[in-house]
Amino acid sequence: MQQALARLPFGEQSAVPALASISTMRSSSFDPHGPVPKCLRLSDSSLKAMEVHIKNVGLEHHRFTYSVKDQILSYEAQPDRAFQLFTQLGIHIPADSERDVQSKMSIQKTDKKALQNEKTRATRHIQCQCGTDNTAGRHASKKRQMPWKNVGCLVWVKLVTVHEPEHGNMIAIDEISGILDHSEACSNQIEMDRNPTVPLNAELRDHALALLRKHVPVSLLQSECAAWANEKWPSGIPGDRYSRYYLTAYDTCSLYRTIAQELGISQRTSAEENLDKWFRRDKPQPPSPILTESCFHYQAHIKPVSDRFEIIISTPEMKESAWKYGHNQQVLMDLTFGFSSARALLVILLVLNSENTGIPICFIIFTARDTAKATHADYDTQILTDLLERFKKSMGTNNLGEAFNIAVANTDNDVRERTALSTLWPSILLILCMFHIWQSWRNGLNRCLACIPKGPDRQAVRSHLGKFLMRLLKEITDHEEARTLYIAEVAFWKQEGRKRDSISKKQAKGALAFLKYFELYLKVKAYWFSWSPAGAIEAARQLRLPIKCIARTNNPLESFNGRIKNKYWQPYQHSGRLPRIDLWIRLTITDIMPDFFEKLKRTKKLENYYHGLRTIQTGDPKPPAQSSTLVAELSFDDSADTLSDSSLTLASGDIAACILVNITALSTSLSP
């Protein structure tokens, strides 16, 4: 050390080279009898005692230069030097070193100021926990969370330091002042009242975050981290005075908040604030540019301007699929809810590609009104018409100047959806989902046949009516023929009702009640046309496709609904809870839909791969590969007529022995 000092121009009074370009603090008169800082959390009695102490004794003050004498730790450890005093007080600086969880000192306030060369000067007020009142200050709480008992210790420190810009490492100490001597009662406190808060080890935390980024389920996260920790720290200790090596259940909240921050989602702000920040017209700040590209329409819920939140989403790949498979073709539509934690409804438009795989082309999301009691029912024809019209306009036109047109659409029994589609596309052919129609008929049977005792008698009626309904649903293509079949069915059950036994009368009563309900499905020809095979035949004629290529159910869309609520979201769910709507929109646009289309591409490539293998390519076939266990490396000597046994390298076992016998016989026959 002395040799190093000898090389400096002014010895120990020389400035530390790394601090030579930093301007020192402005000299100001220090008042040893100044006021108590307002940021300290003190009880009334502690505040009065501190005021008396400052008045009678005064505050301790240490000002340091950037010389080697004041700043270097390893040179003549003296209590009045900067780092020696800093270490003696047991002060911790975040991002500079790990905090000793047994330390009594806690930071109450931090102010930062930018300096030259992008460095920062920080002023911190630090207080002893043995004098901190948990019921005072801006973080006041009824229950004391601090591990150390409050015994009225008056110690507090004002610390002024200089930090590097990148990682925030402390490079110099400008000033240390305050009350630096702990009370006797504080010094006698050697055992905490409760367990301290121990942070998770930084390396283990990084490993846990890496697992979460790979969508490892929470149920496996703890076991994976425990196995990694046991390998990293074989001693098996749960931690040290600075960090913990075991992952606990409450750590997942912090880990998920970190993952959300990486996605650009602040957990301290509401979902509505995040969405408005991403999609607003005036200077939006989306975490990814694809969010802006995928947003067709956005309306914030601002009272009294609007009573709902609305957004229409279609990624570039979804829009391309809409023009490719949906324009002048068949589109499936359905409305669902329960996809996020918000009181919101989701409308999905879906098309079928050439492999009959469902591809979503649009997500329309709107929230229920504040006054609505039932989220799933808070919509009408008008809002569906308005949002579908915005989607149609946002689609623009194709290369031929044509607006986006839906020729055939599948819906469930919701009249509001069907009316909205007919309003925007007057020439559209609407097909009712065969599954939903059958479900409605089944519910009608359950209601009307309740008068018949359970058992074979009721089942016989269900079976008879089921065959009648199935013929109408799959075979009858003429409306008059359907009416004739219906009249014959009514006549049959009226005849059954004339029988004298009570069971026949009850069976006829239930069957006729259902047929009266069912007449609504036959009365209007246009309505019958939408669910009968005649509608599917007309759709095939208009689209110029085989009848088998016409979807008569919404099953592809119902399947996608289930996947987007479960399968696609399982890697992102927190213990099975529904995601916030901002997280749902963010990940659907940036992760889920890109993965969906990437999977379609891989499936297509795999299909082409198998198709190529079905045909043998012309040309010279490749020789079959030889097993490495049967290959012998033979060394031939041109001057010799025989093969040398020593030049033969064979596989072990009986096969090698047989080969050796054959080679020996061959060499004998070739000898002169």
Phi and psi in degrees as a GROMACS rama.xvg file:
@    title "Ramachandran Plot"
@    xaxis  label "Phi"
@    yaxis  label "Psi"
@TYPE xy
-62.9214  -38.3741  GLN-2
-64.649  -38.126  GLN-3
-66.4121  -39.9342  ALA-4
-66.2482  -33.3141  LEU-5
-65.3368  -26.0209  ALA-6
-81.4281  -12.3691  ARG-7
-83.1348  146.416  LEU-8
-63.2636  -33.9597  PRO-9
-120.248  23.8197  PHE-10
60.5068  -135.501  GLY-11
-69.8103  -13.914  GLU-12
-85.8793  -5.04581  GLN-13
-68.9727  150.019  SER-14
-72.938  144.435  ALA-15
-61.5539  127.249  VAL-16
-52.4503  -39.7444  PRO-17
-69.8937  -15.8001  ALA-18
-107.806  3.61991  LEU-19
-63.0673  -32.0773  ALA-20
-90.5345  0.30416  SER-21
-94.5816  131.978  ILE-22
-75.5307  136.979  SER-23
-76.0529  168.163  THR-24
-65.3211  146.917  MET-25
-65.8167  137.878  ARG-26
-70.7814  128.032  SER-27
-138.069  149.457  SER-28
-72.2731  125.58  SER-29
-91.5656  129.11  PHE-30
-99.0107  106.568  ASP-31
-67.9725  -13.43  PRO-32
-114.526  32.4985  HIS-33
-72.2247  176.798  GLY-34
-73.4647  162.248  PRO-35
-74.3176  130.761  VAL-36
-58.791  136.84  PRO-37
-70.7568  -20.1083  LYS-38
-76.3625  -12.5742  CYS-39
-72.6623  141.156  LEU-40
-97.5939  98.6842  ARG-41
-126.546  145.981  LEU-42
-76.6532  167.863  SER-43
-60.5435  -41.8115  ASP-44
-67.5841  -39.94  SER-45
-67.6558  -36.5327  SER-46
-63.9452  -43.5187  LEU-47
-65.6693  -40.4873  LYS-48
-65.15  -37.4564  ALA-49
-68.8948  -38.9119  MET-50
-63.026  -39.983  GLU-51
-65.3379  -41.6701  VAL-52
-63.3538  -44.114  HIS-53
-65.7293  -37.2796  ILE-54
-69.1417  -41.5222  LYS-55
-89.2139  -40.5844  ASN-56
-102.732  -40.4129  VAL-57
91.2108  172.18  GLY-58
-95.8992  146.77  LEU-59
-85.1125  142.609  GLU-60
-140.753  131.14  HIS-61
-131.68  121.624  HIS-62
-113.998  135.225  ARG-63
-122.034  146.086  PHE-64
-93.0991  179.429  THR-65
-95.8276  27.7628  TYR-66
-81.4075  162.121  SER-67
-61.0225  -37.026  VAL-68
-61.162  -41.4587  LYS-69
-84.443  -32.5806  ASP-70
-101.407  -30.7174  GLN-71
-75.7959  127.133  ILE-72
-72.8903  -40.3773  LEU-73
-82.9157  1.19522  SER-74
-100.606  114.51  TYR-75
42.7785  76.2589  GLU-76
-54.1693  109.167  ALA-77
-126.289  143.978  GLN-78
-65.4935  -18.0848  PRO-79
-95.9972  2.68732  ASP-80
-81.5277  159.277  ARG-81
-60.8028  -58.6479  ALA-82
-73.1259  -28.7922  PHE-83
-65.9514  -42.3636  GLN-84
-68.8845  -38.1382  LEU-85
-59.9428  -44.5787  PHE-86
-69.2289  -38.6727  THR-87
-63.7562  -35.4222  GLN-88
-77.3878  -12.1135  LEU-89
69.0723  37.9385  GLY-90
-88.3801  144.514  ILE-91
-118.366  135.548  HIS-92
-111.26  119.598  ILE-93
-59.0688  146.749  PRO-94
69.9251  -3.04543  ALA-95
-105.435  -36.7322  ASP-96
-157.883  163.499  SER-97
-75.2361  144.946  GLU-98
-88.3711  133.478  ARG-99
-74.6917  116.669  ASP-100
-67.1137  -13.631  VAL-101
-87.3333  -4.0461  GLN-102
-68.3152  143.876  SER-103
-91.8561  -11.2561  LYS-104
-85.7839  135.683  MET-105
-137.81  134.353  SER-106
-74.8782  131.379  ILE-107
-104.228  -30.1301  GLN-108
-156.022  143.83  LYS-109
-135.679  128.55  THR-110
-120.249  137.179  ASP-111
-124.458  148.209  LYS-112
-139.517  133.459  LYS-113
-74.276  141.036  ALA-114
-118.12  -176.137  LEU-115
-67.5453  160.966  GLN-116
57.9231  28.4626  ASN-117
63.2687  17.2879  GLU-118
-86.7135  166.339  LYS-119
-129.148  139.086  THR-120
-107.382  125.019  ARG-121
-114.038  137.321  ALA-122
-116.088  119.209  THR-123
-120.961  141.453  ARG-124
-108.224  121.906  HIS-125
-120.95  135.552  ILE-126
-127.834  147.369  GLN-127
-73.7931  133.096  CYS-128
-66.9405  -23.1007  GLN-129
-73.6381  -2.43706  CYS-130
-126.463  7.27541  GLY-131
-89.7385  129.057  THR-132
-95.5543  116.942  ASP-133
-69.4801  -15.933  ASN-134
-89.4995  0.261151  THR-135
-113.034  164.03  ALA-136
86.281  176.771  GLY-137
-75.0056  -15.9729  ARG-138
-107.286  35.7578  HIS-139
-63.7431  144.582  ALA-140
-146.973  148.725  SER-141
-70.7758  -39.4229  LYS-142
-95.3108  134.544  LYS-143
-79.8778  121.668  ARG-144
-98.281  -19.8136  GLN-145
-68.111  137.606  MET-146
-71.4364  -28.2848  PRO-147
-88.7806  142.323  TRP-148
-73.6413  143.797  LYS-149
-82.8424  109.36  ASN-150
-114.513  14.6675  VAL-151
82.4208  23.507  GLY-152
-67.178  136.32  CYS-153
-97.2736  7.0466  LEU-154
-70.0068  129.623  VAL-155
-149.139  153.462  TRP-156
-132.322  134.325  VAL-157
-102.184  117.918  LYS-158
-119.071  125.033  LEU-159
-115.444  122.381  VAL-160
-135.812  164.955  THR-161
-117.006  139.936  VAL-162
-131.414  152.474  HIS-163
-70.4429  152.688  GLU-164
-74.6182  -35.5836  PRO-165
-76.1898  -57.5417  GLU-166
-106.901  -4.28372  HIS-167
77.6151  18.7904  GLY-168
-67.2629  138.31  ASN-169
-75.9969  130.578  MET-170
-118.446  -12.5116  ILE-171
-160.116  153.66  ALA-172
-116.204  122.64  ILE-173
-89.68  -42.0635  ASP-174
-155.885  142.714  GLU-175
-134.136  123.415  ILE-176
-146.733  169.361  SER-177
127.483  -159.918  GLY-178
-98.1254  112.383  ILE-179
-105.656  -5.43966  LEU-180
-105.341  122.325  ASP-181
-71.8385  151.664  HIS-182
-72.3884  164.352  SER-183
-64.3176  -39.5796  GLU-184
-63.5415  -36.0864  ALA-185
-68.8127  -42.7529  CYS-186
-63.6757  -29.1485  SER-187
-79.1639  -11.8931  ASN-188
-78.7837  102.247  GLN-189
-117.106  -0.312545  ILE-190
-132.095  132.774  GLU-191
-75.9915  155.452  MET-192
-77.9535  -26.18  ASP-193
-148.297  168.493  ARG-194
-64.6271  138.273  ASN-195
-75.8035  162.265  PRO-196
-84.3015  113.963  THR-197
-107.687  121.39  VAL-198
-70.825  155.455  PRO-199
-70.7488  139.708  LEU-200
-54.5916  137.255  ASN-201
-60.5453  -41.3288  ALA-202
-67.2117  -41.4222  GLU-203
-66.5912  -37.234  LEU-204
-63.9374  -42.8096  ARG-205
-62.2346  -38.6564  ASP-206
-65.9843  -41.5792  HIS-207
-64.4523  -40.486  ALA-208
-64.699  -38.4833  LEU-209
-63.0357  -37.6562  ALA-210
-67.4319  -40.7973  LEU-211
-66.6162  -33.7195  LEU-212
-66.1521  -25.4016  ARG-213
-89.9869  8.93407  LYS-214
64.4944  36.2316  HIS-215
-70.3836  129.767  VAL-216
-60.6179  151.147  PRO-217
-60.9845  -32.6714  VAL-218
-62.0149  -27.6485  SER-219
-98.7376  -12.2681  LEU-220
-61.8339  -46.5036  LEU-221
-64.5379  -42.8113  GLN-222
-67.3456  -38.6321  SER-223
-64.3079  -43.3745  GLU-224
-68.2971  -35.6292  CYS-225
-65.1666  -41.319  ALA-226
-65.0471  -39.6754  ALA-227
-66.4836  -40.6875  TRP-228
-66.5453  -39.0245  ALA-229
-64.475  -32.7695  ASN-230
-75.6498  -34.5309  GLU-231
-75.884  -41.7522  LYS-232
-123.809  84.7931  TRP-233
-61.809  -18.1172  PRO-234
-64.159  -21.9796  SER-235
81.7732  6.98852  GLY-236
-72.4283  144.259  ILE-237
-74.425  -12.155  PRO-238
164.329  -173.974  GLY-239
-129.512  -160.247  ASP-240
-77.312  -2.7608  ARG-241
-117.994  -29.6357  TYR-242
-156.721  167.53  SER-243
-111.939  142.51  ARG-244
-101.899  -0.200683  TYR-245
-110.552  137.737  TYR-246
-88.8127  129.394  LEU-247
-108.55  171.874  THR-248
-64.6464  -36.9522  ALA-249
-77.6964  -7.71324  TYR-250
-69.7356  -26.7514  ASP-251
-63.3427  -31.2907  THR-252
-61.5587  -46.8181  CYS-253
-65.2312  -39.9657  SER-254
-64.517  -42.5994  LEU-255
-66.757  -34.3636  TYR-256
-63.8579  -38.6358  ARG-257
-65.0087  -43.564  THR-258
-60.9449  -41.2117  ILE-259
-64.2278  -38.5281  ALA-260
-64.7119  -36.9455  GLN-261
-63.2237  -30.068  GLU-262
-84.2031  -0.757629  LEU-263
83.2343  19.8466  GLY-264
-111.205  113.06  ILE-265
-81.4672  126.207  SER-266
-82.1757  -10.6553  GLN-267
-89.4072  -7.4132  ARG-268
-115.238  158.328  THR-269
-72.9745  162.311  SER-270
-61.4015  -37.5853  ALA-271
-63.432  -39.3055  GLU-272
-66.7252  -41.1959  GLU-273
-63.6903  -45.3375  ASN-274
-64.1397  -39.4357  LEU-275
-66.0541  -36.2991  ASP-276
-65.125  -33.6998  LYS-277
-81.5572  -38.6851  TRP-278
-114.535  -0.684495  PHE-279
-64.2105  155.568  ARG-280
-71.8681  -36.9387  ARG-281
-89.3102  106.287  ASP-282
51.6133  63.0715  LYS-283
-68.3813  152.06  PRO-284
-128.838  70.2029  GLN-285
-74.6684  148  PRO-286
-69.358  -17.325  PRO-287
-146.044  138.486  SER-288
-63.5454  -21.9385  PRO-289
-66.7256  -21.6606  ILE-290
-64.373  -42.5539  LEU-291
-66.6409  -40.7052  THR-292
-65.2435  -28.4048  GLU-293
-93.906  -5.18067  SER-294
-93.604  113.681  CYS-295
-85.448  -32.3627  PHE-296
-157.633  140.235  HIS-297
-142.682  132.928  TYR-298
-138.931  120.748  GLN-299
-78.2271  155.381  ALA-300
-87.8124  97.3512  HIS-301
-122.659  115.507  ILE-302
-77.0736  142.179  LYS-303
-92.9666  17.3892  PRO-304
-65.3917  -45.4418  VAL-305
-137.867  151.032  SER-306
-106.416  2.63566  ASP-307
-142.404  157.521  ARG-308
-93.3153  135.028  PHE-309
-135.982  142.73  GLU-310
-155.622  140.814  ILE-311
-119.605  125.615  ILE-312
-120.649  132.639  ILE-313
-154.414  109.074  SER-314
-69.0159  163.066  THR-315
-53.5794  -38.4708  PRO-316
-70.0089  -35.3582  GLU-317
-67.1045  -40.3735  MET-318
-64.9664  -41.3867  LYS-319
-62.0066  -41.2434  GLU-320
-66.8573  -33.343  SER-321
-62.2055  -45.3388  ALA-322
-69.8771  -34.1042  TRP-323
-76.1253  -42.3239  LYS-324
-115.431  -9.41512  TYR-325
-111.838  -26.7044  GLY-326
-68.226  122.676  HIS-327
59.1607  27.9208  ASN-328
-134.277  -160.339  GLN-329
-94.8744  135.923  GLN-330
-130.595  138.563  VAL-331
-103.184  138.702  LEU-332
-131.284  139.166  MET-333
-154.668  153.052  ASP-334
-118.925  134.099  LEU-335
-139.205  173.781  THR-336
-148.62  179.001  PHE-337
75.3109  24.4078  GLY-338
-93.7138  -17.7286  PHE-339
-142.832  175.337  SER-340
-75.63  -12.7922  SER-341
-78.8999  158.673  ALA-342
-83.066  73.6382  ARG-343
-129.821  155.376  ALA-344
-114.737  150.829  LEU-345
-127.488  122.229  LEU-346
-102.752  128.793  VAL-347
-118.024  129.704  ILE-348
-105.377  131.722  LEU-349
-136.27  141.453  LEU-350
-118.369  167.524  VAL-351
-114.479  129.161  LEU-352
-83.8356  -172.167  ASN-353
-65.4766  -22.6464  SER-354
-91.7621  9.59276  GLU-355
64.9702  29.146  ASN-356
-96.2738  133.34  THR-357
-73.83  131.919  GLY-358
-126.965  117.431  ILE-359
-69.4767  138.591  PRO-360
-115.99  -9.6014  ILE-361
-163.758  140.557  CYS-362
-118.711  120.848  PHE-363
-112.091  118.591  ILE-364
-119.608  132.753  ILE-365
-147.473  146.474  PHE-366
-90.3851  157.842  THR-367
-73.5079  154.006  ALA-368
-68.6263  156.159  ARG-369
-60.9723  -30.1695  ASP-370
-84.8122  -7.87329  THR-371
-72.4808  137.114  ALA-372
-91.4856  -31.7594  LYS-373
-117.888  114.569  ALA-374
-63.2133  -42.9236  THR-375
-67.1374  -17.2611  HIS-376
-109.186  2.43207  ALA-377
-89.6919  67.9784  ASP-378
-158.862  160.699  TYR-379
-141.679  -177.898  ASP-380
-63.0342  -35.8507  THR-381
-64.8008  -46.2391  GLN-382
-67.5925  -35.6467  ILE-383
-66.336  -40.7126  LEU-384
-63.885  -44.7277  THR-385
-62.0525  -44.7844  ASP-386
-71.6065  -38.8989  LEU-387
-65.9944  -34.1299  LEU-388
-66.6959  -39.2746  GLU-389
-64.2668  -38.7228  ARG-390
-62.8811  -44.2692  PHE-391
-61.6765  -43.1792  LYS-392
-67.5316  -38.318  LYS-393
-68.0804  -25.0131  SER-394
-68.7839  -22.9365  MET-395
69.4148  -143.584  GLY-396
-128.717  160.975  THR-397
-90.1923  -169.358  ASN-398
-64.6265  -22.2194  ASN-399
-91.3717  3.4821  LEU-400
78.8338  16.0914  GLY-401
-90.6538  137.463  GLU-402
-75.6326  156.092  ALA-403
-64.5534  127.721  PHE-404
-130.775  137.386  ASN-405
-106.368  118.856  ILE-406
-84.4589  -42.7689  ALA-407
-132.309  136.835  VAL-408
-134.288  139.771  ALA-409
-105.58  133.139  ASN-410
-137.723  173.083  THR-411
-87.9151  -155.65  ASP-412
-82.2012  8.6856  ASN-413
-73.4645  112.862  ASP-414
-66.1226  -31.8472  VAL-415
-64.6462  -40.7768  ARG-416
-65.1427  -44.1056  GLU-417
-66.458  -38.9383  ARG-418
-67.1091  -40.8148  THR-419
-62.9553  -42.6328  ALA-420
-65.2094  -41.9828  LEU-421
-66.7758  -30.7831  SER-422
-68.1017  -41.5897  THR-423
-82.6518  -33.9046  LEU-424
-125.433  85.0315  TRP-425
-58.2482  -31.0969  PRO-426
-89.0923  8.60015  SER-427
-67.8936  145.258  ILE-428
-102.163  116.362  LEU-429
-96.2866  130.612  LEU-430
-117.57  129.454  ILE-431
-82.15  138.467  LEU-432
-62.7465  123.764  CYS-433
-62.683  -34.582  MET-434
-65.8295  -44.5706  PHE-435
-67.6108  -35.8475  HIS-436
-62.7481  -47.2957  ILE-437
-63.2433  -36.4096  TRP-438
-63.8718  -40.1062  GLN-439
-64.7628  -42.9946  SER-440
-63.9006  -39.4972  TRP-441
-62.8695  -41.9772  ARG-442
-63.9699  -38.352  ASN-443
-63.4825  -40.5762  GLY-444
-61.5998  -41.9677  LEU-445
-61.4839  -39.6541  ASN-446
-71.2908  -47.9689  ARG-447
-75.3114  -29.4741  CYS-448
-91.6446  8.76848  LEU-449
-66.8181  -19.8382  ALA-450
-74.6374  -12.9923  CYS-451
-93.8154  133.813  ILE-452
-58.2884  145.093  PRO-453
-63.4589  146.395  LYS-454
129.298  -158.463  GLY-455
-60.1675  -33.2653  PRO-456
-65.2903  -45.037  ASP-457
-69.9698  -39.2105  ARG-458
-65.0088  -33.0118  GLN-459
-64.4301  -41.0442  ALA-460
-66.8711  -43.0663  VAL-461
-60.5567  -41.698  ARG-462
-65.9266  -42.863  SER-463
-64.9807  -47.1854  HIS-464
-68.4212  -32.9868  LEU-465
-62.6422  -41.0719  GLY-466
-65.435  -38.0495  LYS-467
-62.8733  -45.7603  PHE-468
-66.8313  -38.672  LEU-469
-67.4163  -34.9985  MET-470
-63.0067  -44.3222  ARG-471
-64.51  -35.6307  LEU-472
-78.0002  -28.5973  LEU-473
-121.808  -17.0656  LYS-474
-118.557  -45.0268  GLU-475
-75.1579  123.216  ILE-476
-114.186  0.887939  THR-477
-118.603  133.185  ASP-478
-65.5186  -40.9773  HIS-479
-64.6983  -38.1531  GLU-480
-65.053  -38.5954  GLU-481
-64.1222  -41.706  ALA-482
-63.9488  -40.1223  ARG-483
-62.7464  -43.2124  THR-484
-63.593  -37.3173  LEU-485
-65.7864  -44.415  TYR-486
-62.4326  -40.0495  ILE-487
-64.0232  -37.6199  ALA-488
-67.1163  -40.3207  GLU-489
-64.1102  -42.2812  VAL-490
-62.9563  -38.8892  ALA-491
-60.6629  -45.7064  PHE-492
-75.8016  -26.5477  TRP-493
-66.3297  -39.012  LYS-494
-64.1202  -40.0643  GLN-495
-63.5167  -32.7834  GLU-496
-70.8746  -14.4667  GLY-497
-82.8742  -8.5598  ARG-498
-67.6385  155.552  LYS-499
-82.2794  -25.9464  ARG-500
-73.3498  149.61  ASP-501
-68.2917  -34.2078  SER-502
-63.979  -44.0652  ILE-503
-62.2979  -39.6427  SER-504
-64.3017  -41.2008  LYS-505
-67.6233  -39.2134  LYS-506
-62.698  -43.8353  GLN-507
-66.0229  -39.0873  ALA-508
-61.6611  -46.6526  LYS-509
-66.3633  -42.9283  GLY-510
-65.4389  -43.3778  ALA-511
-67.3918  -33.4138  LEU-512
-64.0115  -40.754  ALA-513
-68.1747  -41.9094  PHE-514
-64.2818  -31.903  LEU-515
-66.6129  -41.5843  LYS-516
-64.2954  -38.673  TYR-517
-72.0591  -20.7151  PHE-518
-59.2673  -26.7897  GLU-519
-61.6877  -29.5511  LEU-520
-78.6312  -14.9581  TYR-521
-109.703  -20.3158  LEU-522
-60.1574  -46.348  LYS-523
-97.6725  124.085  VAL-524
-62.8235  -39.3181  LYS-525
-63.1226  -37.8544  ALA-526
-70.1374  -42.9365  TYR-527
-59.8939  -39.4025  TRP-528
-60.0706  -33.6061  PHE-529
-70.7478  -26.1128  SER-530
-112.143  -6.72944  TRP-531
-87.3321  165.986  SER-532
-59.5631  -23.7872  PRO-533
-60.9024  -36.8574  ALA-534
-65.0012  -41.5939  GLY-535
-66.3691  -36.7744  ALA-536
-65.2107  -42.3043  ILE-537
-65.4028  -39.3045  GLU-538
-62.0032  -41.6726  ALA-539
-63.9105  -36.7579  ALA-540
-67.0074  -43.3734  ARG-541
-67.9972  -39.5771  GLN-542
-86.2446  -6.98521  LEU-543
58.0543  48.9986  ARG-544
-128.532  157.55  LEU-545
-63.6161  151.177  PRO-546
-59.2272  -30.5585  ILE-547
-69.4019  -17.4964  LYS-548
-87.3518  -3.04501  CYS-549
-92.0334  123.54  ILE-550
-78.5856  122.835  ALA-551
-101.779  -1.17657  ARG-552
-129.348  164.82  THR-553
-95.1607  19.5845  ASN-554
-57.7528  -40.7163  ASN-555
-58.9782  -37.7002  PRO-556
-74.1351  -40.4355  LEU-557
-62.392  -37.4818  GLU-558
-63.2593  -42.7885  SER-559
-66.3985  -37.435  PHE-560
-56.3582  -45.9672  ASN-561
-63.9089  -39.2202  GLY-562
-70.1106  -38.8087  ARG-563
-73.9721  -20.5477  ILE-564
-88.8881  -24.2249  LYS-565
-123.115  -74.551  ASN-566
-58.2256  -52.4735  LYS-567
-66.8387  -27.3998  TYR-568
-99.7046  -7.68037  TRP-569
-55.9346  -42.4361  GLN-570
-64.7636  -18.7294  PRO-571
-105.994  -6.37864  TYR-572
-77.6549  147.75  GLN-573
-102.604  98.5114  HIS-574
56.8388  36.3343  SER-575
81.9503  -0.0954431  GLY-576
-76.715  149.221  ARG-577
-67.5725  142.256  LEU-578
-75.7308  158.107  PRO-579
-65.5739  153.949  ARG-580
-66.9567  -31.5233  ILE-581
-68.6541  -39.364  ASP-582
-66.8971  -39.2693  LEU-583
-60.7936  -47.1223  TRP-584
-66.1971  -43.5079  ILE-585
-60.8611  -50.0476  ARG-586
-75.9528  -31.6263  LEU-587
-61.9193  -41.2393  THR-588
-75.7694  -43.281  ILE-589
-94.6394  -20.1126  THR-590
-126.003  -54.5697  ASP-591
-67.8799  -50.3406  ILE-592
-68.9065  -41.9255  MET-593
-58.27  -40.0757  PRO-594
-65.1632  -36.7713  ASP-595
-60.8463  -47.7016  PHE-596
-71.9553  -31.7374  PHE-597
-66.4354  -37.6905  GLU-598
-65.4606  -38.317  LYS-599
-60.8367  -40.7971  LEU-600
-65.1872  -42.4725  LYS-601
-64.389  -40.0491  ARG-602
-62.7118  -40.9092  THR-603
-65.6071  -42.4872  LYS-604
-62.9631  -40.8085  LYS-605
-65.5133  -38.8351  LEU-606
-63.541  -43.6521  GLU-607
-64.5515  -34.649  ASN-608
-62.9042  -48.8202  TYR-609
-65.8087  -37.208  TYR-610
-63.3042  -37.497  HIS-611
-66.8065  -32.4994  GLY-612
-72.9018  -18.3754  LEU-613
-73.4987  -17.0175  ARG-614
-116.537  128.07  THR-615
-78.0682  127.375  ILE-616
-77.6975  141.212  GLN-617
-72.0099  153.589  THR-618
127.353  177.144  GLY-619
-68.6633  125.827  ASP-620
-70.8697  148.899  PRO-621
-73.7415  142.186  LYS-622
-63.8191  146.459  PRO-623
-65.759  143.606  PRO-624
-70.2726  140.788  ALA-625
-94.2825  143.505  GLN-626
-70.5184  136.455  SER-627
-66.1875  -22.161  SER-628
-78.6457  -12.7198  THR-629
-110.021  3.78355  LEU-630
-86.519  129.901  VAL-631
-114.817  130.923  ALA-632
-89.7863  110.138  GLU-633
-103.459  130.751  LEU-634
-105.535  117.783  SER-635
-99.031  136.115  PHE-636
-107.485  114.745  ASP-637
-60.8363  -29.2529  ASP-638
-83.3805  -7.6747  SER-639
-110.866  148.441  ALA-640
-92.0045  -9.59125  ASP-641
-120.636  164.716  THR-642
-93.4953  138.878  LEU-643
-87.502  133.288  SER-644
-62.7647  -30.3642  ASP-645
-72.2594  -17.259  SER-646
-90.4219  8.44611  SER-647
-106.104  121.838  LEU-648
-113.669  115.538  THR-649
-125.653  166.118  LEU-650
-76.578  153.457  ALA-651
-76.994  162.27  SER-652
106.12  -171.492  GLY-653
-66.5219  -35.0792  ASP-654
-63.1257  -42.4534  ILE-655
-61.9319  -39.4251  ALA-656
-64.7699  -40.5434  ALA-657
-63.853  -42.291  CYS-658
-62.894  -39.6171  ILE-659
-63.9464  -40.6039  LEU-660
-63.2033  -43.1986  VAL-661
-65.3114  -40.2488  ASN-662
-65.7274  -39.8081  ILE-663
-65.1306  -41.6233  THR-664
-64.781  -37.7652  ALA-665
-65.6861  -41.6181  LEU-666
-67.1526  -33.1704  SER-667
-68.2772  -40.2268  THR-668
-69.2964  -23.6668  SER-669
-88.4952  -7.87532  LEU-670
-71.8214  142.806  SER-671
